[in-house]
Amino acid sequence: MSAAKKSESVRKKSAARKGTVPKLPKLEPTDDSAPKFDVFAASKRSEIMRKVKSTKNKSTELRLMEEFKRLGVTGWRRQAKLFGKPDFLFPKLRIAVFVDGCFWHGHRCRNTTPKDHADYWRIKIERNQARDRAATEHLEALGYRVVRVWECEFKKANADLLEEKLRPIVDAFRAAQKNARK
């Protein structure tokens, strides 16, 4: 067997073990948007945007790290190679945590929707939400508990809500520590 066929075979087996990754639906534009102007052709713009990847810590993720440390929670992993790319993964506890930006993931806490290029933003946010749902379903099917924390929950006024969201992680962590001591 050639090396290319062997690596393809290994890749297919690996994908089968991890489960199939769901396809996201195509969203159709509506007529309520102004025409789009760009200096690049659509294919070139798509190629450019595909290369934009974020691997750096964001301020909300850093704040969640501080909160985990304050609560005495350890054992998370960053940049896990799972579908959906959870921001924090607790492999031993089987918990995946996503920190979602309110605008990008369509949280209506501020009710802000752009007026310019409204159709473009509506489609983008709806696709992000569809990807979020697919990632949650996929990880839950693999046996993970999925926790989604909204950016607005880091405000002091929402401290109780954040504490409530993190409670299952803290409880699972403390239960695992207690069992490890026995």
N, CA and C atoms as an extended XYZ file, in Angstrom:
546
Properties=species:S:1:pos:R:3:atomname:S:1:resname:S:1:resid:I:1 pbc="F F F"
N         0.848       -1.176        0.000 N   MET     1
C         0.000        0.000        0.000 CA  MET     1
C         0.898        1.245        0.000 C   MET     1
N         0.569        2.206       -0.854 N   SER     2
C         1.385        3.410       -0.937 CA  SER     2
C         1.189        4.255        0.322 C   SER     2
N         2.139        5.138        0.568 N   ALA     3
C         2.081        5.987        1.763 CA  ALA     3
C         0.856        6.892        1.738 C   ALA     3
N         0.493        7.408        0.547 N   ALA     4
C        -0.669        8.297        0.437 CA  ALA     4
C        -1.951        7.538        0.769 C   ALA     4
N        -2.099        6.308        0.232 N   LYS     5
C        -3.302        5.523        0.503 CA  LYS     5
C        -3.360        5.121        1.979 C   LYS     5
N        -2.194        4.816        2.561 N   LYS     6
C        -2.137        4.419        3.959 CA  LYS     6
C        -2.561        5.586        4.867 C   LYS     6
N        -2.054        6.789        4.584 N   SER     7
C        -2.410        7.943        5.416 CA  SER     7
C        -3.889        8.288        5.241 C   SER     7
N        -4.434        8.106        4.027 N   GLU     8
C        -5.862        8.341        3.807 CA  GLU     8
C        -6.690        7.340        4.611 C   GLU     8
N        -6.240        6.094        4.642 N   SER     9
C        -6.933        5.057        5.389 CA  SER     9
C        -6.920        5.372        6.887 C   SER     9
N        -5.770        5.795        7.381 N   VAL    10
C        -5.639        6.161        8.801 CA  VAL    10
C        -6.548        7.343        9.119 C   VAL    10
N        -6.592        8.335        8.223 N   ARG    11
C        -7.424        9.517        8.427 CA  ARG    11
C        -8.901        9.136        8.489 C   ARG    11
N        -9.342        8.256        7.584 N   LYS    12
C       -10.748        7.837        7.575 CA  LYS    12
C       -11.103        7.072        8.846 C   LYS    12
N       -10.214        6.192        9.301 N   LYS    13
C       -10.476        5.435       10.526 CA  LYS    13
C       -10.551        6.373       11.729 C   LYS    13
N        -9.644        7.354       11.753 N   SER    14
C        -9.628        8.320       12.843 CA  SER    14
C       -10.923        9.126       12.860 C   SER    14
N       -11.381        9.546       11.679 N   ALA    15
C       -12.623       10.315       11.581 CA  ALA    15
C       -13.810        9.468       12.024 C   ALA    15
N       -13.792        8.199       11.688 N   ALA    16
C       -14.888        7.314       12.076 CA  ALA    16
C       -14.927        7.136       13.592 C   ALA    16
N       -13.752        7.042       14.241 N   ARG    17
C       -13.711        6.905       15.699 CA  ARG    17
C       -14.256        8.150       16.381 C   ARG    17
N       -13.927        9.296       15.842 N   LYS    18
C       -14.353       10.546       16.457 CA  LYS    18
C       -15.820       10.838       16.182 C   LYS    18
N       -16.420       10.147       15.250 N   GLY    19
C       -17.801       10.426       14.862 CA  GLY    19
C       -17.819       11.370       13.684 C   GLY    19
N       -18.902       11.400       12.983 N   THR    20
C       -18.976       12.261       11.819 CA  THR    20
C       -19.239       13.686       12.252 C   THR    20
N       -18.655       14.600       11.533 N   VAL    21
C       -18.821       16.016       11.813 CA  VAL    21
C       -20.011       16.494       10.990 C   VAL    21
N       -20.992       17.090       11.634 N   PRO    22
C       -22.189       17.501       10.901 CA  PRO    22
C       -21.908       18.624        9.914 C   PRO    22
N       -22.627       18.594        8.790 N   LYS    23
C       -22.542       19.659        7.789 CA  LYS    23
C       -23.456       20.789        8.217 C   LYS    23
N       -22.998       22.020        8.037 N   LEU    24
C       -23.807       23.179        8.373 CA  LEU    24
C       -24.701       23.532        7.186 C   LEU    24
N       -25.913       23.992        7.446 N   PRO    25
C       -26.804       24.334        6.341 CA  PRO    25
C       -26.367       25.613        5.651 C   PRO    25
N       -26.644       25.697        4.354 N   LYS    26
C       -26.415       26.936        3.613 CA  LYS    26
C       -27.561       27.880        3.947 C   LYS    26
N       -27.252       29.128        4.220 N   LEU    27
C       -28.281       30.115        4.521 CA  LEU    27
C       -28.414       31.049        3.322 C   LEU    27
N       -29.626       31.287        2.931 N   GLU    28
C       -29.895       32.131        1.771 CA  GLU    28
C       -30.043       33.579        2.202 C   GLU    28
N       -29.475       34.503        1.413 N   PRO    29
C       -29.639       35.918        1.741 CA  PRO    29
C       -31.067       36.381        1.470 C   PRO    29
N       -31.475       37.407        2.189 N   THR    30
C       -32.771       38.025        1.925 CA  THR    30
C       -32.512       39.311        1.162 C   THR    30
N       -33.559       40.004        0.787 N   ASP    31
C       -33.406       41.202       -0.042 CA  ASP    31
C       -33.243       42.491        0.761 C   ASP    31
N       -33.102       42.400        2.100 N   ASP    32
C       -33.069       43.603        2.929 CA  ASP    32
C       -31.669       44.188        3.099 C   ASP    32
N       -30.703       43.727        2.338 N   SER    33
C       -29.331       44.181        2.507 CA  SER    33
C       -28.891       45.049        1.335 C   SER    33
N       -28.028       46.001        1.636 N   ALA    34
C       -27.448       46.822        0.581 CA  ALA    34
C       -26.451       45.989       -0.216 C   ALA    34
N       -26.161       46.371       -1.463 N   PRO    35
C       -25.175       45.606       -2.242 CA  PRO    35
C       -23.807       45.656       -1.568 C   PRO    35
N       -23.041       44.594       -1.744 N   LYS    36
C       -21.730       44.495       -1.108 CA  LYS    36
C       -20.645       44.947       -2.089 C   LYS    36
N       -19.722       45.742       -1.590 N   PHE    37
C       -18.617       46.207       -2.398 CA  PHE    37
C       -17.324       45.717       -1.778 C   PHE    37
N       -16.467       45.151       -2.580 N   ASP    38
C       -15.208       44.615       -2.082 CA  ASP    38
C       -14.165       44.758       -3.178 C   ASP    38
N       -12.916       44.976       -2.786 N   VAL    39
C       -11.853       45.089       -3.778 CA  VAL    39
C       -11.415       43.722       -4.285 C   VAL    39
N       -11.793       42.646       -3.587 N   PHE    40
C       -11.437       41.290       -3.990 CA  PHE    40
C       -12.656       40.560       -4.533 C   PHE    40
N       -12.400       39.611       -5.416 N   ALA    41
C       -13.470       38.717       -5.869 CA  ALA    41
C       -13.889       37.845       -4.683 C   ALA    41
N       -15.103       37.298       -4.746 N   ALA    42
C       -15.627       36.507       -3.635 CA  ALA    42
C       -14.708       35.337       -3.304 C   ALA    42
N       -14.158       34.669       -4.321 N   SER    43
C       -13.289       33.517       -4.061 CA  SER    43
C       -11.991       33.949       -3.372 C   SER    43
N       -11.443       35.096       -3.779 N   LYS    44
C       -10.206       35.603       -3.167 CA  LYS    44
C       -10.470       36.034       -1.717 C   LYS    44
N       -11.599       36.715       -1.479 N   ARG    45
C       -11.947       37.142       -0.118 CA  ARG    45
C       -12.127       35.910        0.778 C   ARG    45
N       -12.769       34.882        0.242 N   SER    46
C       -12.970       33.648        0.997 CA  SER    46
C       -11.630       33.014        1.355 C   SER    46
N       -10.705       32.997        0.410 N   GLU    47
C        -9.368       32.434        0.662 CA  GLU    47
C        -8.647       33.223        1.751 C   GLU    47
N        -8.736       34.538        1.699 N   ILE    48
C        -8.087       35.393        2.698 CA  ILE    48
C        -8.686       35.139        4.081 C   ILE    48
N       -10.014       35.102        4.161 N   MET    49
C       -10.678       34.942        5.453 CA  MET    49
C       -10.450       33.556        6.047 C   MET    49
N       -10.281       32.538        5.199 N   ARG    50
C       -10.020       31.183        5.686 CA  ARG    50
C        -8.689       31.102        6.427 C   ARG    50
N        -7.763       31.983        6.079 N   LYS    51
C        -6.439       31.971        6.711 CA  LYS    51
C        -6.430       32.685        8.059 C   LYS    51
N        -7.502       33.392        8.385 N   VAL    52
C        -7.578       34.122        9.649 CA  VAL    52
C        -7.973       33.148       10.749 C   VAL    52
N        -7.055       32.882       11.638 N   LYS    53
C        -7.293       31.953       12.751 CA  LYS    53
C        -6.893       32.649       14.042 C   LYS    53
N        -7.629       32.381       15.082 N   SER    54
C        -7.307       32.959       16.374 CA  SER    54
C        -6.799       31.868       17.306 C   SER    54
N        -5.609       32.054       17.845 N   THR    55
C        -5.070       31.117       18.822 CA  THR    55
C        -4.632       31.837       20.087 C   THR    55
N        -4.774       33.130       20.097 N   LYS    56
C        -4.341       33.907       21.249 CA  LYS    56
C        -5.451       33.949       22.302 C   LYS    56
N        -5.062       34.208       23.548 N   ASN    57
C        -6.056       34.346       24.619 CA  ASN    57
C        -6.852       35.618       24.401 C   ASN    57
N        -8.122       35.516       24.600 N   LYS    58
C        -8.980       36.685       24.518 CA  LYS    58
C        -9.250       37.133       25.943 C   LYS    58
N        -9.660       38.371       26.085 N   SER    59
C        -9.841       38.911       27.433 CA  SER    59
C       -10.888       38.116       28.215 C   SER    59
N       -11.966       37.675       27.556 N   THR    60
C       -12.988       36.917       28.281 CA  THR    60
C       -12.446       35.561       28.721 C   THR    60
N       -11.618       34.942       27.899 N   GLU    61
C       -11.031       33.654       28.275 CA  GLU    61
C       -10.049       33.824       29.429 C   GLU    61
N        -9.299       34.911       29.417 N   LEU    62
C        -8.390       35.187       30.528 CA  LEU    62
C        -9.176       35.419       31.817 C   LEU    62
N       -10.310       36.103       31.703 N   ARG    63
C       -11.135       36.338       32.890 CA  ARG    63
C       -11.713       35.030       33.419 C   ARG    63
N       -12.064       34.107       32.504 N   LEU    64
C       -12.573       32.819       32.959 CA  LEU    64
C       -11.456       32.020       33.628 C   LEU    64
N       -10.230       32.118       33.119 N   MET    65
C        -9.086       31.465       33.786 CA  MET    65
C        -8.937       31.987       35.210 C   MET    65
N        -9.052       33.299       35.365 N   GLU    66
C        -8.951       33.897       36.700 CA  GLU    66
C       -10.057       33.370       37.611 C   GLU    66
N       -11.251       33.222       37.062 N   GLU    67
C       -12.378       32.718       37.842 CA  GLU    67
C       -12.136       31.262       38.256 C   GLU    67
N       -11.627       30.438       37.327 N   PHE    68
C       -11.298       29.048       37.668 CA  PHE    68
C       -10.269       29.009       38.798 C   PHE    68
N        -9.245       29.848       38.687 N   LYS    69
C        -8.201       29.885       39.720 CA  LYS    69
C        -8.785       30.333       41.058 C   LYS    69
N        -9.665       31.336       41.026 N   ARG    70
C       -10.294       31.826       42.257 CA  ARG    70
C       -11.104       30.726       42.929 C   ARG    70
N       -11.759       29.892       42.107 N   LEU    71
C       -12.585       28.797       42.624 CA  LEU    71
C       -11.775       27.537       42.929 C   LEU    71
N       -10.472       27.573       42.623 N   GLY    72
C        -9.610       26.429       42.899 CA  GLY    72
C        -9.730       25.301       41.894 C   GLY    72
N       -10.254       25.591       40.705 N   VAL    73
C       -10.434       24.570       39.669 CA  VAL    73
C        -9.187       24.509       38.796 C   VAL    73
N        -8.669       23.302       38.590 N   THR    74
C        -7.498       23.103       37.721 CA  THR    74
C        -7.797       21.950       36.759 C   THR    74
N        -6.859       21.676       35.882 N   GLY    75
C        -6.975       20.513       35.001 CA  GLY    75
C        -7.571       20.789       33.640 C   GLY    75
N        -7.721       22.063       33.269 N   TRP    76
C        -8.273       22.342       31.954 CA  TRP    76
C        -7.185       22.289       30.890 C   TRP    76
N        -7.614       22.083       29.678 N   ARG    77
C        -6.727       22.109       28.511 CA  ARG    77
C        -7.251       23.160       27.559 C   ARG    77
N        -6.328       23.797       26.849 N   ARG    78
C        -6.697       24.829       25.878 CA  ARG    78
C        -6.449       24.286       24.474 C   ARG    78
N        -7.152       24.826       23.500 N   GLN    79
C        -6.970       24.491       22.083 CA  GLN    79
C        -7.064       22.987       21.831 C   GLN    79
N        -8.100       22.374       22.365 N   ALA    80
C        -8.326       20.938       22.187 CA  ALA    80
C        -8.682       20.651       20.737 C   ALA    80
N        -8.272       19.525       20.261 N   LYS    81
C        -8.523       19.126       18.879 CA  LYS    81
C        -9.859       18.381       18.781 C   LYS    81
N       -10.918       19.043       19.174 N   LEU    82
C       -12.265       18.489       19.093 CA  LEU    82
C       -13.113       19.364       18.189 C   LEU    82
N       -14.131       18.772       17.575 N   PHE    83
C       -15.038       19.552       16.739 CA  PHE    83
C       -15.657       20.660       17.581 C   PHE    83
N       -15.665       21.855       17.047 N   GLY    84
C       -16.194       23.011       17.764 CA  GLY    84
C       -15.126       23.797       18.491 C   GLY    84
N       -13.961       23.188       18.719 N   LYS    85
C       -12.826       23.821       19.391 CA  LYS    85
C       -13.220       24.506       20.700 C   LYS    85
N       -13.548       23.715       21.718 N   PRO    86
C       -13.892       24.340       23.003 CA  PRO    86
C       -12.741       25.190       23.531 C   PRO    86
N       -13.083       26.293       24.195 N   ASP    87
C       -12.064       27.182       24.749 CA  ASP    87
C       -11.344       26.532       25.917 C   ASP    87
N       -12.068       25.739       26.699 N   PHE    88
C       -11.493       25.004       27.829 CA  PHE    88
C       -12.049       23.590       27.789 C   PHE    88
N       -11.179       22.633       27.987 N   LEU    89
C       -11.609       21.238       28.023 CA  LEU    89
C       -11.079       20.615       29.302 C   LEU    89
N       -11.978       19.979       30.036 N   PHE    90
C       -11.614       19.233       31.226 CA  PHE    90
C       -11.740       17.760       30.856 C   PHE    90
N       -10.643       17.149       30.331 N   PRO    91
C       -10.751       15.779       29.814 CA  PRO    91
C       -11.173       14.754       30.864 C   PRO    91
N       -10.648       14.857       32.075 N   LYS    92
C       -10.994       13.878       33.115 CA  LYS    92
C       -12.440       14.019       33.570 C   LYS    92
N       -12.962       15.240       33.538 N   LEU    93
C       -14.339       15.487       33.959 CA  LEU    93
C       -15.324       15.368       32.794 C   LEU    93
N       -14.798       15.283       31.567 N   ARG    94
C       -15.610       15.222       30.341 CA  ARG    94
C       -16.515       16.454       30.244 C   ARG    94
N       -15.894       17.642       30.459 N   ILE    95
C       -16.613       18.909       30.353 CA  ILE    95
C       -15.908       19.784       29.325 C   ILE    95
N       -16.684       20.348       28.392 N   ALA    96
C       -16.177       21.292       27.400 CA  ALA    96
C       -16.820       22.646       27.671 C   ALA    96
N       -15.991       23.695       27.719 N   VAL    97
C       -16.487       25.042       28.025 CA  VAL    97
C       -16.194       25.949       26.831 C   VAL    97
N       -17.228       26.652       26.400 N   PHE    98
C       -17.100       27.641       25.329 CA  PHE    98
C       -17.361       29.011       25.932 C   PHE    98
N       -16.536       29.987       25.561 N   VAL    99
C       -16.762       31.372       25.955 CA  VAL    99
C       -17.182       32.092       24.682 C   VAL    99
N       -18.473       32.445       24.603 N   ASP   100
C       -19.023       33.019       23.383 CA  ASP   100
C       -19.179       34.528       23.493 C   ASP   100
N       -18.704       35.233       22.465 N   GLY   101
C       -18.921       36.669       22.374 CA  GLY   101
C       -20.373       36.943       22.044 C   GLY   101
N       -20.976       37.876       22.731 N   CYS   102
C       -22.415       38.130       22.576 CA  CYS   102
C       -22.778       38.529       21.144 C   CYS   102
N       -22.011       39.395       20.523 N   PHE   103
C       -22.342       39.815       19.158 CA  PHE   103
C       -22.174       38.669       18.173 C   PHE   103
N       -21.024       38.016       18.190 N   TRP   104
C       -20.687       37.007       17.187 CA  TRP   104
C       -21.554       35.760       17.266 C   TRP   104
N       -22.092       35.473       18.442 N   HIS   105
C       -22.881       34.252       18.599 CA  HIS   105
C       -24.370       34.544       18.797 C   HIS   105
N       -24.762       35.815       18.600 N   GLY   106
C       -26.172       36.166       18.545 CA  GLY   106
C       -26.901       36.254       19.865 C   GLY   106
N       -26.186       36.553       20.949 N   HIS   107
C       -26.869       36.751       22.231 CA  HIS   107
C       -27.548       38.109       22.184 C   HIS   107
N       -28.764       38.182       22.612 N   ARG   108
C       -29.535       39.422       22.480 CA  ARG   108
C       -29.488       40.276       23.740 C   ARG   108
N       -28.392       40.227       24.466 N   CYS   109
C       -28.308       40.984       25.717 CA  CYS   109
C       -28.288       42.488       25.471 C   CYS   109
N       -27.753       42.918       24.335 N   ARG   110
C       -27.674       44.347       24.047 CA  ARG   110
C       -28.592       44.753       22.903 C   ARG   110
N       -29.188       43.775       22.248 N   ASN   111
C       -30.061       44.033       21.103 CA  ASN   111
C       -29.398       44.912       20.046 C   ASN   111
N       -28.147       44.622       19.751 N   THR   112
C       -27.451       45.378       18.715 CA  THR   112
C       -27.399       44.539       17.442 C   THR   112
N       -27.950       45.083       16.394 N   THR   113
C       -27.846       44.452       15.078 CA  THR   113
C       -27.394       45.526       14.103 C   THR   113
N       -26.361       45.230       13.333 N   PRO   114
C       -25.845       46.241       12.409 CA  PRO   114
C       -26.881       46.622       11.346 C   PRO   114
N       -26.944       47.898       11.028 N   LYS   115
C       -27.843       48.372        9.974 CA  LYS   115
C       -27.170       48.229        8.611 C   LYS   115
N       -25.860       48.485        8.560 N   ASP   116
C       -25.119       48.333        7.304 CA  ASP   116
C       -24.869       46.858        7.044 C   ASP   116
N       -25.130       46.431        5.840 N   HIS   117
C       -24.899       45.043        5.420 CA  HIS   117
C       -25.615       44.064        6.354 C   HIS   117
N       -26.842       44.402        6.703 N   ALA   118
C       -27.617       43.615        7.665 CA  ALA   118
C       -27.744       42.160        7.233 C   ALA   118
N       -27.918       41.931        5.945 N   ASP   119
C       -28.076       40.568        5.447 CA  ASP   119
C       -26.814       39.744        5.685 C   ASP   119
N       -25.668       40.352        5.409 N   TYR   120
C       -24.388       39.668        5.623 CA  TYR   120
C       -24.245       39.258        7.084 C   TYR   120
N       -24.526       40.178        8.016 N   TRP   121
C       -24.356       39.894        9.441 CA  TRP   121
C       -25.367       38.889        9.942 C   TRP   121
N       -26.603       38.963        9.445 N   ARG   122
C       -27.625       38.000        9.846 CA  ARG   122
C       -27.186       36.588        9.472 C   ARG   122
N       -26.719       36.416        8.236 N   ILE   123
C       -26.278       35.091        7.782 CA  ILE   123
C       -25.077       34.619        8.593 C   ILE   123
N       -24.121       35.514        8.818 N   LYS   124
C       -22.915       35.138        9.557 CA  LYS   124
C       -23.264       34.680       10.981 C   LYS   124
N       -24.090       35.435       11.658 N   ILE   125
C       -24.451       35.094       13.039 CA  ILE   125
C       -25.285       33.813       13.077 C   ILE   125
N       -26.208       33.640       12.127 N   GLU   126
C       -27.006       32.411       12.086 CA  GLU   126
C       -26.131       31.184       11.839 C   GLU   126
N       -25.119       31.322       10.995 N   ARG   127
C       -24.199       30.196       10.755 CA  ARG   127
C       -23.378       29.904       12.004 C   ARG   127
N       -22.962       30.950       12.724 N   ASN   128
C       -22.242       30.732       13.981 CA  ASN   128
C       -23.131       29.978       14.974 C   ASN   128
N       -24.404       30.373       15.041 N   GLN   129
C       -25.324       29.699       15.953 CA  GLN   129
C       -25.556       28.249       15.544 C   GLN   129
N       -25.659       28.001       14.240 N   ALA   130
C       -25.834       26.621       13.758 CA  ALA   130
C       -24.596       25.792       14.092 C   ALA   130
N       -23.412       26.382       13.930 N   ARG   131
C       -22.168       25.682       14.265 CA  ARG   131
C       -22.095       25.411       15.766 C   ARG   131
N       -22.542       26.369       16.580 N   ASP   132
C       -22.570       26.173       18.037 CA  ASP   132
C       -23.478       25.001       18.404 C   ASP   132
N       -24.673       24.951       17.806 N   ARG   133
C       -25.599       23.850       18.086 CA  ARG   133
C       -25.005       22.511       17.656 C   ARG   133
N       -24.392       22.493       16.468 N   ALA   134
C       -23.796       21.250       15.960 CA  ALA   134
C       -22.658       20.790       16.868 C   ALA   134
N       -21.820       21.723       17.322 N   ALA   135
C       -20.705       21.374       18.204 CA  ALA   135
C       -21.218       20.835       19.536 C   ALA   135
N       -22.246       21.477       20.085 N   THR   136
C       -22.817       21.023       21.350 CA  THR   136
C       -23.377       19.610       21.211 C   THR   136
N       -24.161       19.376       20.157 N   GLU   137
C       -24.743       18.048       19.935 CA  GLU   137
C       -23.656       16.995       19.742 C   GLU   137
N       -22.631       17.335       18.980 N   HIS   138
C       -21.544       16.395       18.703 CA  HIS   138
C       -20.795       16.027       19.984 C   HIS   138
N       -20.448       17.027       20.783 N   LEU   139
C       -19.703       16.769       22.015 CA  LEU   139
C       -20.556       16.024       23.035 C   LEU   139
N       -21.836       16.350       23.111 N   GLU   140
C       -22.722       15.621       24.019 CA  GLU   140
C       -22.852       14.161       23.592 C   GLU   140
N       -22.858       13.913       22.283 N   ALA   141
C       -22.920       12.533       21.779 CA  ALA   141
C       -21.645       11.766       22.149 C   ALA   141
N       -20.540       12.483       22.314 N   LEU   142
C       -19.278       11.853       22.722 CA  LEU   142
C       -19.183       11.708       24.249 C   LEU   142
N       -20.195       12.169       24.959 N   GLY   143
C       -20.219       12.016       26.410 CA  GLY   143
C       -19.716       13.216       27.190 C   GLY   143
N       -19.559       14.359       26.543 N   TYR   144
C       -19.114       15.573       27.231 CA  TYR   144
C       -20.318       16.379       27.699 C   TYR   144
N       -20.142       17.031       28.829 N   ARG   145
C       -21.109       18.035       29.257 CA  ARG   145
C       -20.614       19.352       28.685 C   ARG   145
N       -21.479       20.099       28.028 N   VAL   146
C       -21.083       21.346       27.376 CA  VAL   146
C       -21.626       22.522       28.177 C   VAL   146
N       -20.721       23.447       28.511 N   VAL   147
C       -21.094       24.666       29.235 CA  VAL   147
C       -20.741       25.842       28.333 C   VAL   147
N       -21.709       26.719       28.094 N   ARG   148
C       -21.481       27.919       27.278 CA  ARG   148
C       -21.617       29.145       28.166 C   ARG   148
N       -20.572       29.944       28.185 N   VAL   149
C       -20.553       31.163       28.996 CA  VAL   149
C       -20.584       32.347       28.039 C   VAL   149
N       -21.519       33.267       28.268 N   TRP   150
C       -21.629       34.465       27.433 CA  TRP   150
C       -20.691       35.553       27.952 C   TRP   150
N       -20.205       36.337       27.046 N   GLU   151
C       -19.308       37.453       27.364 CA  GLU   151
C       -19.938       38.392       28.401 C   GLU   151
N       -21.231       38.658       28.280 N   CYS   152
C       -21.900       39.601       29.188 CA  CYS   152
C       -21.995       39.066       30.612 C   CYS   152
N       -21.796       37.764       30.807 N   GLU   153
C       -21.892       37.185       32.145 CA  GLU   153
C       -20.673       37.513       33.013 C   GLU   153
N       -19.658       38.138       32.416 N   PHE   154
C       -18.484       38.546       33.186 CA  PHE   154
C       -18.671       39.914       33.833 C   PHE   154
N       -19.779       40.587       33.524 N   LYS   155
C       -20.050       41.877       34.154 CA  LYS   155
C       -20.408       41.642       35.614 C   LYS   155
N       -20.064       42.594       36.452 N   LYS   156
C       -20.330       42.463       37.889 CA  LYS   156
C       -21.813       42.248       38.167 C   LYS   156
N       -22.672       42.874       37.379 N   ALA   157
C       -24.115       42.732       37.590 CA  ALA   157
C       -24.587       41.297       37.347 C   ALA   157
N       -23.827       40.530       36.582 N   ASN   158
C       -24.207       39.155       36.254 CA  ASN   158
C       -23.354       38.111       36.982 C   ASN   158
N       -22.688       38.515       38.048 N   ALA   159
C       -21.782       37.612       38.771 CA  ALA   159
C       -22.493       36.355       39.256 C   ALA   159
N       -23.729       36.496       39.725 N   ASP   160
C       -24.486       35.334       40.210 CA  ASP   160
C       -24.770       34.349       39.077 C   ASP   160
N       -25.072       34.878       37.905 N   LEU   161
C       -25.343       34.027       36.746 CA  LEU   161
C       -24.089       33.256       36.331 C   LEU   161
N       -22.939       33.935       36.353 N   LEU   162
C       -21.679       33.261       36.019 CA  LEU   162
C       -21.364       32.176       37.039 C   LEU   162
N       -21.559       32.496       38.298 N   GLU   163
C       -21.318       31.520       39.378 CA  GLU   163
C       -22.201       30.280       39.187 C   GLU   163
N       -23.454       30.513       38.814 N   GLU   164
C       -24.389       29.414       38.574 CA  GLU   164
C       -23.956       28.552       37.383 C   GLU   164
N       -23.455       29.203       36.335 N   LYS   165
C       -22.988       28.464       35.154 CA  LYS   165
C       -21.768       27.608       35.471 C   LYS   165
N       -20.897       28.112       36.336 N   LEU   166
C       -19.652       27.408       36.659 CA  LEU   166
C       -19.837       26.375       37.769 C   LEU   166
N       -20.968       26.411       38.466 N   ARG   167
C       -21.214       25.501       39.587 CA  ARG   167
C       -21.029       24.027       39.206 C   ARG   167
N       -21.552       23.532       38.057 N   PRO   168
C       -21.356       22.114       37.714 CA  PRO   168
C       -19.882       21.736       37.541 C   PRO   168
N       -19.088       22.670       37.053 N   ILE   169
C       -17.658       22.404       36.867 CA  ILE   169
C       -16.985       22.303       38.229 C   ILE   169
N       -17.293       23.248       39.100 N   VAL   170
C       -16.702       23.258       40.438 CA  VAL   170
C       -17.111       21.996       41.194 C   VAL   170
N       -18.405       21.637       41.128 N   ASP   171
C       -18.889       20.446       41.831 CA  ASP   171
C       -18.225       19.173       41.299 C   ASP   171
N       -18.117       19.046       39.972 N   ALA   172
C       -17.485       17.865       39.373 CA  ALA   172
C       -16.007       17.800       39.749 C   ALA   172
N       -15.343       18.955       39.768 N   PHE   173
C       -13.923       19.006       40.125 CA  PHE   173
C       -13.720       18.575       41.577 C   PHE   173
N       -14.543       19.092       42.470 N   ARG   174
C       -14.412       18.746       43.893 CA  ARG   174
C       -14.751       17.284       44.145 C   ARG   174
N       -15.736       16.745       43.444 N   ALA   175
C       -16.096       15.337       43.579 CA  ALA   175
C       -14.943       14.459       43.081 C   ALA   175
N       -14.310       14.840       41.984 N   ALA   176
C       -13.171       14.077       41.464 CA  ALA   176
C       -11.990       14.114       42.436 C   ALA   176
N       -11.760       15.272       43.058 N   GLN   177
C       -10.683       15.384       44.055 CA  GLN   177
C       -10.966       14.497       45.258 C   GLN   177
N       -12.214       14.512       45.702 N   LYS   178
C       -12.598       13.725       46.863 CA  LYS   178
C       -12.423       12.223       46.573 C   LYS   178
N       -12.819       11.779       45.383 N   ASN   179
C       -12.666       10.379       44.997 CA  ASN   179
C       -11.203        9.983       44.850 C   ASN   179
N       -10.361       10.924       44.429 N   ALA   180
C        -8.940       10.638       44.250 CA  ALA   180
C        -8.253       10.436       45.600 C   ALA   180
N        -8.756       11.057       46.651 N   ARG   181
C        -8.168       10.930       47.988 CA  ARG   181
C        -8.505        9.594       48.655 C   ARG   181
N        -9.590        8.972       48.219 N   LYS   182
C       -10.023        7.705       48.848 CA  LYS   182
C        -9.148        6.559       48.476 C   LYS   182
